Structure formats: structure tokens, C-alpha cells
């Protein structure tokens, strides 16, 4: 029986866990997996950065998700598709000997795996569109406000599971068997099994709200194309549009470079300038302690911004996002082997990023205000994804040319881009925007 409404606790937590898991698998887990499988830093950063592309261009096909079938249909079908591609990823990984991995394997060996990750990335971006739309259709305004914290919490729990638990599982299997390809095959199978279970659960437990109706008709196509064009036209005619685009592309430049090289730096042997962490230690340090740091920073950032407003927060948040990257320069110069010290450094940097990223999100909300608020915010998120994809694609080649210490020195120089981004827009922000304190 198709129920129009079901208790949101039955499906909202699992929906946003299912939204986060594929994203982190594609954009984060793939980085450490390819690194451990022997891919060189340049190829690893290039190919995994290109996986961001679907999130950059998703505004171009999001209207058609609204037009064709229902949000529920898109959500469930994309989950099933991603489950299938994860199983295929597990069996597509090449079997490499320790000698081949140590010597660096050719990217061509991973061609099928990359294609499958690419398909997963498009499915995940489409799932984001559908799931967020379904959330707004299936819940009333009061319920949406009530569950916004729940959806965020379970999205972050998927991050902890994907980046922490799964990586630790891979490390434990690697330690027990000595077989790196096997460890990642089994780990991806675990992820696929979890997502499959959630998909099947949603087939039966997600509601069928009457507002989530089919819209596949010719008139609808024409109307949505006209609306689509109007969205772009009004976006690029906003008064601050070019300053905003520069802000969105430059504000996170230091982090965009660092994020692709953190896995390589932490697991590369000391002889190559890295810290030589095992996969288990990496999972605990970067993907557990680090995720806790970014969540804590985000919570504090939200509280601080609501107290003093975006304008008064922007300098502090911009500097907190950029300057803590210095911890990686420190570690690359000292090559410390102290796990507590490494974990502390990672926590500091990730906490700073979480705190500083709050201003980025608030600025996108500020800029998107107006008649096409939702659509303009979606376009802002496209530039947000591009800000990570473009620098990250070249990060590995830069590190190969400069070494880790030289690379992290360059990262600190790019902190000036964050300073410039803040200076460009700060004066344009109303003093009370984002401030809820009376």
C-alpha cells in the first residue's frame, strides 16, 4: 500500500546517510584507495578531482529531474544504480603485486574503475537533487525546520562511516592479509552492501506524497526550459555576480590544494617526504579525528556567525580556514612520527576549515536572496564544486615538482587568495546579515 505520509524518523536519517556515503566514497575514499594501490600523486589528484565535475554541472540537468517522473523515483533508482556500480568497482580493481604497487601502477590499469566512479558521481549528484527536493515535498515547513539538524547529523555520520570506519576496515584487512587490492575490494563491497540495504529499505518505507507528482508533458518541457534560461539570465545580472564568482573560486584555494595531497602526504614513506602512516592510522587520524574537527568547527562557526553576523565574522573565518594549513608545512619539515601530534595537527586544520567554511555557506545564502533563491543557490554550489576541482586537479603535479615541503610553502602563499576574496566582498555585506542575536 502506498502511504502518502510516514513518520520522518523512518526515512530522513537513512536518506541523508545514503546521500553522503556515495559522495565521500567518490571524492575522498577514492583518493586514499588509488594512492594505496600505487597511482602516482599527479595522476591520482588529476583523476579524482575530475570526479567533482558532476557536482559542478548538476544545475544544467536539475530541471529535468524536476520534470521527469517523481523525486521519489529518482531517489530510489539512483540509490540502486550506485549500489550496483559500487559492486562493479570492487571487482574492477586490478590485482597488483606489492612490487607493482611500490613501483607505481599505470593509470590505464584503473580505466574501468574510473569510469564506474564517474557513473557513480553523476548518479550521486542526481540523487542530491532528487533527495533534497523529496525532503521539501514530503515534509511540511515545520517538519523541515525540525529535521534540518537530523539530516545534517546523518550526513556527517556517513562521512565518519565512509572516511573513518571503511578506511580502518581496509587497513585491518591489509594488515592481516598483506593484500592491498583485496583489502579495498572487500571494503567497497561493504559500502555497496550498506547502500543496497538502505535502497531496499527506501523502496518500502519512503512515503508517496501527493505533491511529488509526475510532470512529464510537452508543455512542462517548454516551460521548464524557459525558466531554466531565466535562472541563468537573472543570476549573471545580479549586481555582485563577478565579485561573488571570484570569492567562490578563491576563498578556499589553500584547502583545495591541500585536500588532495593530505592522504598522499600522510601515507607516503618518510623516504619520499611523507609521514608513513599505516592505512589504519590514516583512517583514525585523518578520517575520524579530522572529521570530528570539521564538524566541531562547523558547529562553533554557525553559533559565532549567528551571534555577530557574517560581515563581522568574515575576516576571522577566512583566516581560520587558510592559516591552519601551516600545520602540514610544519609536519613536512619535521617528519614527526608522533601519532598524537599528527592527530592534533590534523584536528586543528580541519577545525579551522569547518569554522571558516561557515562564512562561505552564509555568503552563498546572502548572494542568492531574491526571486530565484533556490536556483541561484544551486548555481553558487556549482562554482563551489569548481573551486575544489580545478586547483585539486593540478595539486599532484605541483607536489611532484616541488616536493611536499615546497608544495606546502606554496599553499601558504595562496592564503593571500583567501585574503583577497574576503576583501572583495566584505564591504558589500549588510552589517546585520546572518545575525540572530537581539
RODRENVEX-373951 format. One record per residue (C-alpha): residue number from 1; residue in one letter; x, y, z. Coordinates in steps of 0.02 Angstrom, whole numbers. Example, Ala and Ser with C-alpha at 12.3 -4.5 7.8 and 13.67 -1.06 7.14 Angstrom:
+-----+--------+--------+--------+--------+
: num : residu :     c1 :     c2 :     c3 :
+-----+--------+--------+--------+--------+
:   1 :      a :    615 :   -225 :    390 :
:   2 :      s :    684 :    -53 :    357 :
+-----+--------+--------+--------+--------+
END
This chain:
+-----+--------+--------+--------+--------+
: num : residu :     c1 :     c2 :     c3 :
+-----+--------+--------+--------+--------+
:   1 :      x :      0 :      0 :      0 :
:   2 :      x :     67 :    171 :    -50 :
:   3 :      x :     68 :    281 :    105 :
:   4 :      x :     64 :    468 :     72 :
:   5 :      x :    145 :    504 :    240 :
:   6 :      x :    259 :    408 :    356 :
:   7 :      x :    349 :    458 :    514 :
:   8 :      x :    501 :    560 :    453 :
:   9 :      x :    610 :    469 :    579 :
:  10 :      x :    586 :    312 :    474 :
:  11 :      x :    667 :    384 :    318 :
:  12 :      x :    751 :    555 :    341 :
:  13 :      x :    905 :    488 :    434 :
:  14 :      x :    934 :    347 :    309 :
:  15 :      x :    901 :    462 :    160 :
:  16 :      x :   1041 :    581 :    209 :
:  17 :      x :   1158 :    441 :    259 :
:  18 :      x :   1130 :    373 :     84 :
:  19 :      x :   1162 :    546 :     11 :
:  20 :      x :   1328 :    566 :     99 :
:  21 :      x :   1404 :    392 :     80 :
:  22 :      x :   1424 :    392 :   -111 :
:  23 :      x :   1490 :    571 :   -110 :
:  24 :      x :   1628 :    529 :     14 :
:  25 :      x :   1667 :    365 :    -74 :
:  26 :      x :   1690 :    454 :   -241 :
:  27 :      x :   1779 :    611 :   -184 :
:  28 :      x :   1877 :    556 :    -29 :
:  29 :      x :   1893 :    367 :    -15 :
:  30 :      x :   1946 :    355 :   -198 :
:  31 :      x :   2097 :    466 :   -159 :
:  32 :      x :   2172 :    354 :    -25 :
:  33 :      x :   2121 :    196 :   -118 :
:  34 :      x :   2210 :    245 :   -279 :
:  35 :      x :   2359 :    305 :   -179 :
:  36 :      x :   2374 :    140 :    -85 :
:  37 :      x :   2353 :     46 :   -249 :
:  38 :      x :   2508 :    131 :   -318 :
:  39 :      x :   2444 :    275 :   -425 :
:  40 :      x :   2566 :    421 :   -430 :
:  41 :      x :   2518 :    586 :   -347 :
:  42 :      x :   2493 :    682 :   -509 :
:  43 :      x :   2376 :    555 :   -588 :
:  44 :      x :   2285 :    522 :   -425 :
:  45 :      x :   2246 :    707 :   -395 :
:  46 :      x :   2200 :    738 :   -578 :
:  47 :      x :   2080 :    593 :   -599 :
:  48 :      x :   1996 :    607 :   -429 :
:  49 :      x :   1974 :    795 :   -449 :
:  50 :      x :   1883 :    768 :   -613 :
:  51 :      x :   1757 :    664 :   -516 :
:  52 :      x :   1694 :    830 :   -444 :
:  53 :      x :   1631 :    880 :   -617 :
:  54 :      x :   1453 :    811 :   -598 :
:  55 :      x :   1427 :    924 :   -446 :
:  56 :      x :   1493 :   1071 :   -547 :
:  57 :      x :   1371 :   1047 :   -691 :
:  58 :      x :   1221 :    974 :   -600 :
:  59 :      x :   1120 :   1137 :   -616 :
:  60 :      x :   1113 :   1102 :   -803 :
:  61 :      x :   1010 :    944 :   -782 :
:  62 :      x :    924 :    976 :   -616 :
:  63 :      x :    768 :   1048 :   -704 :
:  64 :      x :    743 :    882 :   -793 :
:  65 :      x :    745 :    788 :   -628 :
:  66 :      x :    601 :    901 :   -579 :
:  67 :      x :    513 :    871 :   -745 :
:  68 :      x :    528 :    683 :   -773 :
:  69 :      x :    448 :    553 :   -658 :
:  70 :      x :    447 :    591 :   -470 :
:  71 :      x :    578 :    640 :   -341 :
:  72 :      x :    547 :    475 :   -252 :
:  73 :      x :    578 :    378 :   -413 :
:  74 :      x :    741 :    469 :   -447 :
:  75 :      x :    799 :    447 :   -268 :
:  76 :      x :    771 :    260 :   -260 :
:  77 :      x :    833 :    223 :   -436 :
:  78 :      x :    994 :    321 :   -409 :
:  79 :      x :   1025 :    228 :   -246 :
:  80 :      x :   1003 :     61 :   -334 :
:  81 :      x :   1116 :    117 :   -476 :
:  82 :      x :   1252 :    173 :   -355 :
:  83 :      x :   1241 :      9 :   -260 :
:  84 :      x :   1269 :    -84 :   -424 :
:  85 :      x :   1416 :     24 :   -476 :
:  86 :      x :   1500 :      1 :   -307 :
:  87 :      x :   1491 :   -188 :   -327 :
:  88 :      x :   1565 :   -169 :   -502 :
:  89 :      x :   1701 :    -54 :   -435 :
:  90 :      x :   1751 :   -188 :   -311 :
:  91 :      x :   1778 :   -316 :   -449 :
:  92 :      x :   1858 :   -193 :   -570 :
:  93 :      x :   2008 :   -155 :   -460 :
:  94 :      x :   2164 :   -230 :   -539 :
:  95 :      x :   2257 :   -366 :   -447 :
:  96 :      x :   2429 :   -293 :   -416 :
:  97 :      x :   2577 :   -370 :   -329 :
:  98 :      x :   2667 :   -273 :   -190 :
:  99 :      x :   2811 :   -244 :   -311 :
: 100 :      x :   2695 :   -169 :   -443 :
: 101 :      x :   2612 :    -58 :   -313 :
: 102 :      x :   2780 :      0 :   -247 :
: 103 :      x :   2838 :     39 :   -423 :
: 104 :      x :   2685 :    144 :   -463 :
: 105 :      x :   2550 :     71 :   -575 :
: 106 :      x :   2493 :    148 :   -738 :
: 107 :      x :   2328 :    245 :   -730 :
: 108 :      x :   2268 :    140 :   -879 :
: 109 :      x :   2251 :     -8 :   -760 :
: 110 :      x :   2115 :     88 :   -671 :
: 111 :      x :   2018 :    143 :   -826 :
: 112 :      x :   1864 :     37 :   -791 :
: 113 :      x :   1866 :     84 :   -606 :
: 114 :      x :   1873 :    269 :   -650 :
: 115 :      x :   1729 :    250 :   -774 :
: 116 :      x :   1624 :    166 :   -639 :
: 117 :      x :   1668 :    303 :   -513 :
: 118 :      x :   1619 :    430 :   -646 :
: 119 :      x :   1448 :    347 :   -667 :
: 120 :      x :   1429 :    343 :   -478 :
: 121 :      x :   1473 :    528 :   -468 :
: 122 :      x :   1336 :    575 :   -593 :
: 123 :      x :   1212 :    463 :   -502 :
: 124 :      x :   1261 :    539 :   -334 :
: 125 :      x :   1242 :    718 :   -397 :
: 126 :      x :   1071 :    673 :   -470 :
: 127 :      x :   1024 :    589 :   -305 :
: 128 :      x :   1068 :    751 :   -212 :
: 129 :      x :    946 :    848 :   -321 :
: 130 :      x :    807 :    721 :   -301 :
: 131 :      x :    831 :    687 :   -115 :
: 132 :      x :    833 :    871 :    -67 :
: 133 :      x :    678 :    900 :   -173 :
: 134 :      x :    589 :    750 :    -97 :
: 135 :      x :    631 :    812 :     78 :
: 136 :      x :    542 :    976 :     42 :
: 137 :      x :    392 :    891 :    -38 :
: 138 :      x :    366 :    755 :     93 :
: 139 :      x :    381 :    867 :    246 :
: 140 :      x :    286 :   1022 :    293 :
: 141 :      x :    379 :   1183 :    338 :
: 142 :      x :    380 :   1145 :    525 :
: 143 :      x :    447 :    969 :    497 :
: 144 :      x :    580 :   1033 :    377 :
: 145 :      x :    646 :   1151 :    512 :
: 146 :      x :    637 :   1015 :    644 :
: 147 :      x :    734 :    887 :    541 :
: 148 :      x :    866 :   1002 :    464 :
: 149 :      x :    985 :    961 :    607 :
: 150 :      x :    945 :    775 :    592 :
: 151 :      x :    984 :    769 :    406 :
: 152 :      x :   1147 :    861 :    435 :
: 153 :      x :   1195 :    744 :    577 :
: 154 :      x :   1166 :    586 :    475 :
: 155 :      x :   1256 :    660 :    325 :
: 156 :      x :   1407 :    685 :    439 :
: 157 :      x :   1386 :    511 :    511 :
: 158 :      x :   1401 :    444 :    334 :
: 159 :      x :   1564 :    541 :    323 :
: 160 :      x :   1627 :    459 :    482 :
: 161 :      x :   1573 :    288 :    419 :
: 162 :      x :   1644 :    312 :    244 :
: 163 :      x :   1804 :    404 :    283 :
: 164 :      x :   1837 :    327 :    453 :
: 165 :      x :   1761 :    155 :    478 :
: 166 :      x :   1782 :     94 :    299 :
: 167 :      x :   1963 :    153 :    288 :
: 168 :      x :   2003 :     69 :    454 :
: 169 :      x :   1922 :    -91 :    389 :
: 170 :      x :   2032 :    -82 :    234 :
: 171 :      x :   2185 :    -56 :    344 :
: 172 :      x :   2145 :   -203 :    457 :
: 173 :      x :   2119 :   -319 :    308 :
: 174 :      x :   2280 :   -256 :    230 :
: 175 :      x :   2374 :   -285 :    393 :
: 176 :      x :   2303 :   -460 :    411 :
: 177 :      x :   2323 :   -520 :    231 :
: 178 :      x :   2458 :   -409 :    158 :
: 179 :      x :   2348 :   -395 :      3 :
: 180 :      x :   2308 :   -212 :    -33 :
: 181 :      x :   2192 :   -242 :   -183 :
: 182 :      x :   2093 :   -371 :    -84 :
: 183 :      x :   2075 :   -251 :     63 :
: 184 :      x :   1995 :   -119 :    -47 :
: 185 :      x :   1886 :   -243 :   -142 :
: 186 :      x :   1810 :   -305 :     21 :
: 187 :      x :   1792 :   -128 :     88 :
: 188 :      x :   1699 :    -67 :    -66 :
: 189 :      x :   1588 :   -222 :    -55 :
: 190 :      x :   1544 :   -173 :    124 :
: 191 :      x :   1496 :      2 :     64 :
: 192 :      x :   1394 :    -73 :    -79 :
: 193 :      x :   1304 :   -191 :     39 :
: 194 :      x :   1260 :    -49 :    159 :
: 195 :      x :   1193 :     60 :     17 :
: 196 :      x :   1096 :    -87 :    -56 :
: 197 :      x :   1013 :   -120 :    112 :
: 198 :      x :    964 :     64 :    126 :
: 199 :      x :    899 :     65 :    -53 :
: 200 :      x :    787 :    -85 :    -23 :
: 201 :      x :    728 :     -9 :    141 :
: 202 :      x :    679 :    150 :     50 :
: 203 :      x :    583 :     54 :    -84 :
: 204 :      x :    459 :      4 :     51 :
: 205 :      x :    475 :    139 :    186 :
: 206 :      x :    486 :    305 :     94 :
: 207 :      x :    315 :    389 :     79 :
: 208 :      x :    223 :    434 :    -82 :
: 209 :      x :    175 :    617 :    -52 :
: 210 :      x :     38 :    680 :   -168 :
: 211 :      x :    140 :    836 :   -203 :
: 212 :      x :    275 :    727 :   -282 :
: 213 :      x :    182 :    705 :   -445 :
: 214 :      x :    239 :    660 :   -621 :
: 215 :      x :    273 :    810 :   -733 :
: 216 :      x :    319 :    727 :   -898 :
: 217 :      x :    223 :    826 :  -1029 :
: 218 :      x :    273 :    931 :  -1179 :
: 219 :      x :    209 :   1094 :  -1106 :
: 220 :      x :    309 :   1061 :   -949 :
: 221 :      x :    468 :   1038 :  -1051 :
: 222 :      x :    448 :   1205 :  -1137 :
: 223 :      x :    403 :   1294 :   -977 :
: 224 :      x :    549 :   1224 :   -880 :
: 225 :      x :    673 :   1268 :  -1019 :
: 226 :      x :    609 :   1447 :  -1016 :
: 227 :      x :    626 :   1451 :   -827 :
: 228 :      x :    799 :   1374 :   -841 :
: 229 :      x :    856 :   1513 :   -958 :
: 230 :      x :    781 :   1646 :   -846 :
: 231 :      x :    876 :   1575 :   -697 :
: 232 :      x :   1043 :   1596 :   -785 :
: 233 :      x :    998 :   1767 :   -853 :
: 234 :      x :    949 :   1836 :   -684 :
: 235 :      x :   1098 :   1755 :   -597 :
: 236 :      x :   1226 :   1840 :   -710 :
: 237 :      x :   1134 :   2007 :   -698 :
: 238 :      x :   1147 :   2015 :   -508 :
: 239 :      x :   1247 :   2169 :   -451 :
: 240 :      x :   1386 :   2072 :   -362 :
: 241 :      x :   1395 :   1923 :   -479 :
: 242 :      x :   1576 :   1939 :   -539 :
: 243 :      x :   1644 :   1981 :   -366 :
: 244 :      x :   1545 :   1834 :   -300 :
: 245 :      x :   1616 :   1714 :   -429 :
: 246 :      x :   1792 :   1770 :   -384 :
: 247 :      x :   1752 :   1748 :   -200 :
: 248 :      x :   1682 :   1573 :   -227 :
: 249 :      x :   1834 :   1520 :   -328 :
: 250 :      x :   1970 :   1599 :   -220 :
: 251 :      x :   1910 :   1586 :    -40 :
: 252 :      x :   1952 :   1400 :    -22 :
: 253 :      x :   2107 :   1395 :   -134 :
: 254 :      x :   2230 :   1339 :      3 :
: 255 :      x :   2113 :   1199 :     59 :
: 256 :      x :   2077 :   1148 :   -121 :
: 257 :      x :   2262 :   1115 :   -147 :
: 258 :      x :   2292 :   1034 :     22 :
: 259 :      x :   2144 :    915 :     23 :
: 260 :      x :   2207 :    811 :   -123 :
: 261 :      x :   2381 :    792 :    -52 :
: 262 :      x :   2339 :    755 :    131 :
: 263 :      x :   2311 :    567 :    101 :
: 264 :      x :   2470 :    551 :     -2 :
: 265 :      x :   2574 :    651 :    124 :
: 266 :      x :   2511 :    553 :    273 :
: 267 :      x :   2538 :    379 :    199 :
: 268 :      x :   2693 :    406 :     89 :
: 269 :      x :   2852 :    337 :    170 :
: 270 :      x :   2975 :    455 :    254 :
: 271 :      x :   3099 :    421 :    113 :
: 272 :      x :   2976 :    510 :     -4 :
: 273 :      x :   2944 :    654 :    117 :
: 274 :      x :   2784 :    583 :    192 :
: 275 :      x :   2741 :    528 :    368 :
: 276 :      x :   2723 :    342 :    331 :
: 277 :      x :   2557 :    311 :    421 :
: 278 :      x :   2477 :    140 :    402 :
: 279 :      x :   2304 :    133 :    324 :
: 280 :      x :   2227 :    103 :    496 :
: 281 :      x :   2318 :    252 :    573 :
: 282 :      x :   2270 :    360 :    424 :
: 283 :      x :   2087 :    312 :    444 :
: 284 :      x :   2090 :    355 :    629 :
: 285 :      x :   2192 :    515 :    615 :
: 286 :      x :   2127 :    600 :    458 :
: 287 :      x :   1958 :    523 :    429 :
: 288 :      x :   1899 :    509 :    610 :
: 289 :      x :   1988 :    643 :    712 :
: 290 :      x :   1987 :    757 :    559 :
: 291 :      x :   1800 :    735 :    529 :
: 292 :      x :   1764 :    768 :    713 :
: 293 :      x :   1867 :    927 :    697 :
: 294 :      x :   1772 :    990 :    544 :
: 295 :      x :   1603 :    953 :    624 :
: 296 :      x :   1653 :   1041 :    786 :
: 297 :      x :   1719 :   1190 :    688 :
: 298 :      x :   1558 :   1200 :    587 :
: 299 :      x :   1450 :   1198 :    743 :
: 300 :      x :   1553 :   1334 :    826 :
: 301 :      x :   1559 :   1434 :    665 :
: 302 :      x :   1371 :   1430 :    649 :
: 303 :      x :   1349 :   1486 :    829 :
: 304 :      x :   1477 :   1627 :    810 :
: 305 :      x :   1404 :   1691 :    646 :
: 306 :      x :   1228 :   1693 :    717 :
: 307 :      x :   1294 :   1796 :    862 :
: 308 :      x :   1392 :   1931 :    769 :
: 309 :      x :   1335 :   1914 :    587 :
: 310 :      x :   1426 :   1870 :    426 :
: 311 :      x :   1513 :   2036 :    399 :
: 312 :      x :   1597 :   2040 :    570 :
: 313 :      x :   1640 :   1855 :    556 :
: 314 :      x :   1716 :   1855 :    383 :
: 315 :      x :   1897 :   1904 :    421 :
: 316 :      x :   1912 :   1785 :    568 :
: 317 :      x :   1831 :   1643 :    472 :
: 318 :      x :   1934 :   1672 :    315 :
: 319 :      x :   2098 :   1670 :    412 :
: 320 :      x :   2043 :   1518 :    514 :
: 321 :      x :   2012 :   1424 :    352 :
: 322 :      x :   2177 :   1469 :    270 :
: 323 :      x :   2313 :   1490 :    402 :
: 324 :      x :   2297 :   1320 :    493 :
: 325 :      x :   2364 :   1239 :    333 :
: 326 :      x :   2533 :   1284 :    408 :
: 327 :      x :   2522 :   1125 :    514 :
: 328 :      x :   2560 :   1022 :    358 :
: 329 :      x :   2712 :   1129 :    320 :
: 330 :      x :   2770 :   1101 :    499 :
: 331 :      x :   2746 :    913 :    485 :
: 332 :      x :   2832 :    905 :    315 :
: 333 :      x :   2985 :    994 :    388 :
: 334 :      x :   2995 :    892 :    549 :
: 335 :      x :   2929 :    725 :    480 :
: 336 :      x :   2860 :    690 :    652 :
: 337 :      x :   2814 :    509 :    691 :
: 338 :      x :   2707 :    551 :    842 :
: 339 :      x :   2529 :    493 :    807 :
: 340 :      x :   2454 :    607 :    944 :
: 341 :      x :   2546 :    757 :    871 :
: 342 :      x :   2492 :    715 :    694 :
: 343 :      x :   2312 :    692 :    752 :
: 344 :      x :   2319 :    860 :    844 :
: 345 :      x :   2385 :    949 :    689 :
: 346 :      x :   2251 :    871 :    578 :
: 347 :      x :   2116 :    916 :    705 :
: 348 :      x :   2175 :   1098 :    711 :
: 349 :      x :   2174 :   1116 :    521 :
: 350 :      x :   2006 :   1030 :    499 :
: 351 :      x :   1928 :   1127 :    642 :
: 352 :      x :   1987 :   1289 :    562 :
: 353 :      x :   1916 :   1236 :    395 :
: 354 :      x :   1748 :   1191 :    471 :
: 355 :      x :   1742 :   1358 :    562 :
: 356 :      x :   1792 :   1457 :    408 :
: 357 :      x :   1679 :   1365 :    288 :
: 358 :      x :   1527 :   1431 :    381 :
: 359 :      x :   1559 :   1604 :    307 :
: 360 :      x :   1567 :   1529 :    133 :
: 361 :      x :   1397 :   1449 :    152 :
: 362 :      x :   1320 :   1605 :    228 :
: 363 :      x :   1386 :   1713 :     87 :
: 364 :      x :   1304 :   1599 :    -42 :
: 365 :      x :   1139 :   1619 :     51 :
: 366 :      x :   1164 :   1808 :     55 :
: 367 :      x :   1201 :   1818 :   -132 :
: 368 :      x :   1057 :   1702 :   -179 :
: 369 :      x :    923 :   1807 :    -94 :
: 370 :      x :    784 :   1855 :   -214 :
: 371 :      x :    653 :   1783 :   -330 :
: 372 :      x :    757 :   1634 :   -390 :
: 373 :      x :    838 :   1597 :   -222 :
: 374 :      x :    843 :   1407 :   -236 :
: 375 :      x :    904 :   1404 :   -417 :
: 376 :      x :   1035 :   1538 :   -387 :
: 377 :      x :   1099 :   1446 :   -234 :
: 378 :      x :   1116 :   1290 :   -341 :
: 379 :      x :   1222 :   1389 :   -465 :
: 380 :      x :   1330 :   1450 :   -321 :
: 381 :      x :   1360 :   1270 :   -268 :
: 382 :      x :   1421 :   1234 :   -445 :
: 383 :      x :   1556 :   1366 :   -425 :
: 384 :      x :   1590 :   1296 :   -252 :
: 385 :      x :   1625 :   1125 :   -328 :
: 386 :      x :   1732 :   1203 :   -464 :
: 387 :      x :   1836 :   1291 :   -332 :
: 388 :      x :   1890 :   1120 :   -268 :
: 389 :      x :   1900 :   1030 :   -435 :
: 390 :      x :   2012 :   1150 :   -533 :
: 391 :      x :   2155 :   1176 :   -407 :
: 392 :      x :   2146 :    995 :   -348 :
: 393 :      x :   2170 :    929 :   -524 :
: 394 :      x :   2344 :   1005 :   -532 :
: 395 :      x :   2394 :    983 :   -349 :
: 396 :      x :   2479 :    815 :   -378 :
: 397 :      x :   2585 :    878 :   -521 :
: 398 :      x :   2636 :   1031 :   -418 :
: 399 :      x :   2686 :    921 :   -271 :
: 400 :      x :   2786 :    807 :   -386 :
: 401 :      x :   2883 :    958 :   -449 :
: 402 :      x :   2910 :   1043 :   -280 :
: 403 :      x :   2908 :    901 :   -153 :
: 404 :      x :   2796 :    904 :      0 :
: 405 :      x :   2884 :   1047 :     90 :
: 406 :      x :   2890 :   1156 :    -65 :
: 407 :      x :   2709 :   1116 :   -101 :
: 408 :      x :   2651 :   1166 :     73 :
: 409 :      x :   2753 :   1328 :     61 :
: 410 :      x :   2657 :   1367 :    -98 :
: 411 :      x :   2494 :   1328 :     -8 :
: 412 :      x :   2536 :   1457 :    124 :
: 413 :      x :   2570 :   1585 :    -12 :
: 414 :      x :   2397 :   1551 :    -85 :
: 415 :      x :   2322 :   1606 :     81 :
: 416 :      x :   2335 :   1778 :      2 :
: 417 :      x :   2195 :   1723 :   -116 :
: 418 :      x :   2081 :   1699 :     34 :
: 419 :      x :   2129 :   1872 :     99 :
: 420 :      x :   2089 :   1946 :    -72 :
: 421 :      x :   1923 :   1854 :    -81 :
: 422 :      x :   1869 :   1922 :     89 :
: 423 :      x :   1925 :   2099 :     45 :
: 424 :      x :   1825 :   2094 :   -118 :
: 425 :      x :   1655 :   2061 :    -41 :
: 426 :      x :   1657 :   2107 :    144 :
: 427 :      x :   1605 :   2288 :    121 :
: 428 :      x :   1456 :   2235 :     15 :
: 429 :      x :   1376 :   2132 :    154 :
: 430 :      x :   1245 :   2213 :    268 :
: 431 :      x :   1306 :   2226 :    447 :
: 432 :      x :   1159 :   2126 :    516 :
: 433 :      x :   1153 :   1985 :    388 :
: 434 :      x :   1158 :   1814 :    472 :
: 435 :      x :   1147 :   1888 :    646 :
: 436 :      x :   1005 :   1819 :    752 :
: 437 :      x :   1057 :   1897 :    917 :
: 438 :      x :    947 :   2039 :    976 :
+-----+--------+--------+--------+--------+
END
